[in-house]
Amino acid sequence: MALRHSELTQKFGAELHGLDIENGLTDALFAEIVALWREKLVLVIRDQAIGDERLLRFARRFGALDPAPKLDKARSHAEGFPEIAVVSNVIEDGAPIGGLGAGELAWHSDMTYVENPPVGCILHAWETPDGAGRTFFANLRGALASLSPDEREALQGLSLTHDDLYTSAGTPRYAAPEKRSAQTHPLLARHPSWGEEILLVGRRRGAQVIGLGAEKGEALLDRIWDLASAENNVLTHVWRPGDVVIWDNLLVLHKREAFDDSQRRILHRAQIRTLHPHLKPDPAESLPIARA
């Protein structure tokens, strides 16, 4: 079986066709999926009627998984599946079944407030409002390629602070003070799976550039966010139940639009902490070329 796909934008993103992620994925075909993921950064697979156990089996083929992070509600993971985060606005028996509600989520990468942020995310749609609650993806590979040589050189030696005080919804994260996490990462880092240089920016709220004054630091972050979120650098995903979307957490930012809170939206997410060594490209292989 050959891997079939169609491009979602000229720069990045691909929809895979004719796949059942639970059955028929030979090792060779799965390696093709990983290679396409490396190139396209965001992969969409439609019509996957699976539960959490099957989602985890698929996710573990990529590598080791992270536990679900704390969101903004006491209950933030699927019952019996600590690696599955539940993103939902649904209330059952008087309590939220997941986090992040129905409001807008700002541009971000997940969990950059830890020492080794996850390399990838897999989000499976259970229930979705018709045409609403869209997710947008911004290509950081393209943003880095759009910087001038002088701008790129100016990033050398600069670091950015990342903390977990607030979620991408701007709501306080549900965690005890002693469980809080914060980290400083270089703005120009090295991708742990692909080896290429990346912009590691996380999220804007609370971010501070170490090595520049506040005014210059904010101007620099404005420039990066403007490049990343430029219209020709963004992919829009309109969810349908059964969608599985896989994205590179370190080369892509994502955000969500607000939607009517009376409409149910339930998505389950697994996070790939590290890629299996046998799936990583040979270090001697040429790296993907970032195109502006």
URLINTA-V246185 format. One record per residue. RES is the residue in one small letter. PSI is psi in radians with two decimals (none if undefined). D_FIRST is the distance of its C-alpha to the first C-alpha in whole Angstrom. Layout:
# URLINTA-V246185
RES_PSI_D_FIRST + RES_PSI_D_FIRST
This chain:
# URLINTA-V246185
m_2.18_0 + a_2.56_4 + l_2.17_7 + r_2.39_9 + h_2.83_13 + s_2.54_16 + e_2.52_19 + l_-0.55_22 + t_2.98_25 + q_-0.50_26 + k_-0.70_26 + f_2.93_24 + g_2.39_21 + a_2.49_18 + e_2.25_16 + l_2.51_13 + h_2.53_11 + g_0.43_10 + l_2.50_10 + d_1.93_12 + i_-0.19_13 + e_-0.49_15 + n_2.48_12 + g_0.09_9 + l_1.62_9 + t_2.90_9 + d_-0.67_11 + a_-0.73_10 + l_-0.68_7 + f_-0.68_11 + a_-0.62_13 + e_-0.70_11 + i_-0.79_12 + v_-0.74_16 + a_-0.70_16 + l_-0.67_15 + w_-0.76_18 + r_-0.71_20 + e_-0.80_20 + k_-0.31_20 + l_-0.61_22 + v_2.19_22 + l_2.41_18 + v_2.24_18 + i_2.07_16 + r_2.81_18 + d_0.85_19 + q_1.76_18 + a_1.43_21 + i_2.82_21 + g_-3.01_25 + d_-0.65_26 + e_-0.75_25 + r_-0.63_21 + l_-0.75_22 + l_-0.67_23 + r_-0.73_21 + f_-0.82_18 + a_-0.66_21 + r_-0.25_22 + r_-0.45_18 + f_-0.74_20 + g_-2.87_23 + a_2.52_27 + l_2.71_28 + d_2.64_31 + p_2.69_33 + a_2.32_34 + p_2.76_36 + k_2.29_40 + l_-2.38_40 + d_0.23_43 + k_2.75_43 + a_-0.65_44 + r_1.89_41 + s_0.00_38 + h_2.80_35 + a_2.41_33 + e_2.19_36 + g_-0.06_34 + f_1.45_32 + p_-0.26_34 + e_-0.08_31 + i_1.98_30 + a_2.49_32 + v_2.06_33 + v_1.95_34 + s_2.66_36 + n_0.16_39 + v_2.41_39 + i_2.23_42 + e_2.31_42 + d_0.65_46 + g_0.09_47 + a_2.54_45 + p_2.48_42 + i_-0.06_39 + g_-2.91_37 + g_3.07_39 + l_-0.02_39 + g_-2.49_40 + a_0.05_40 + g_3.09_41 + e_2.46_40 + l_2.32_38 + a_2.84_39 + w_2.33_37 + h_2.82_36 + s_2.69_33 + d_2.39_33 + m_0.63_36 + t_-0.01_37 + y_0.10_40 + v_2.90_39 + e_-0.72_39 + n_1.55_35 + p_2.66_34 + p_2.53_30 + v_-0.35_27 + g_2.78_25 + c_2.54_25 + i_2.09_23 + l_2.20_25 + h_2.20_24 + a_2.14_26 + w_-0.96_28 + e_2.41_30 + t_2.48_31 + p_2.51_34 + d_1.90_33 + g_-0.01_32 + a_2.91_34 + g_0.64_34 + r_2.67_32 + t_2.42_30 + f_2.48_31 + f_2.34_29 + a_2.32_31 + n_1.82_30 + l_-0.43_32 + r_-0.75_30 + g_-0.65_32 + a_-0.75_35 + l_-0.71_36 + a_-0.41_35 + s_-0.25_37 + l_2.51_40 + s_2.80_43 + p_-0.68_43 + d_-0.71_46 + e_-0.70_45 + r_-0.73_42 + e_-0.62_45 + a_-0.35_47 + l_-0.32_44 + q_2.28_45 + g_-0.07_47 + l_2.55_46 + s_2.84_45 + l_2.43_44 + t_2.52_45 + h_2.33_43 + d_2.94_44 + d_0.39_43 + l_-0.66_46 + y_2.64_44 + t_3.07_41 + s_-0.23_39 + a_-0.07_41 + g_0.17_44 + t_2.61_45 + p_2.39_47 + r_2.42_44 + y_1.58_45 + a_2.53_46 + a_2.61_49 + p_-0.67_51 + e_-0.20_50 + k_0.01_47 + r_2.68_46 + s_2.47_44 + a_2.63_45 + q_2.63_44 + t_2.26_44 + h_2.59_41 + p_2.48_42 + l_-0.68_41 + l_1.93_39 + a_-3.10_37 + r_2.24_34 + h_2.21_30 + p_-0.34_30 + s_-0.77_26 + w_-0.35_26 + g_-0.13_29 + e_2.76_30 + e_2.41_33 + i_2.76_33 + l_2.00_36 + l_1.66_36 + v_-0.31_38 + g_-1.81_37 + r_2.80_40 + r_-0.69_43 + r_2.16_45 + g_-0.07_47 + a_2.40_46 + q_2.35_48 + v_2.11_48 + i_2.17_50 + g_-0.11_52 + l_2.70_53 + g_2.90_55 + a_-0.79_54 + e_-0.81_55 + k_-0.63_53 + g_-0.77_50 + e_-0.65_50 + a_-0.69_49 + l_-0.78_47 + l_-0.64_45 + d_-0.77_45 + r_-0.79_44 + i_-0.79_41 + w_-0.63_40 + d_-0.73_41 + l_-0.77_38 + a_-0.70_36 + s_0.20_36 + a_2.52_37 + e_-0.68_36 + n_0.09_33 + n_0.23_32 + v_2.42_31 + l_2.36_28 + t_2.23_29 + h_2.15_27 + v_2.03_28 + w_2.53_27 + r_2.58_26 + p_2.39_25 + g_-0.14_22 + d_2.42_21 + v_2.13_20 + v_2.26_21 + i_2.26_21 + w_2.73_23 + d_1.98_25 + n_-0.34_28 + l_-0.27_30 + l_0.04_29 + v_2.33_29 + l_2.69_32 + h_2.72_32 + k_2.93_34 + r_2.50_34 + e_2.69_37 + a_2.73_39 + f_2.93_39 + d_2.11_41 + d_-0.20_42 + s_-0.19_43 + q_2.35_39 + r_2.39_37 + r_2.05_34 + i_2.10_32 + l_2.51_29 + h_2.36_28 + r_2.38_28 + a_2.59_26 + q_2.25_27 + i_1.96_26 + r_-0.85_29 + t_2.60_27 + l_2.50_24 + h_2.39_23 + p_-0.64_24 + h_-0.22_21 + l_-0.19_19 + k_2.55_22 + p_2.74_22 + d_2.29_24 + p_-0.45_28 + a_-0.24_28 + e_2.48_25 + s_2.50_27 + l_2.76_27 + p_2.50_25 + i_2.14_28 + a_2.14_30 + r_2.35_31 + a_none_33
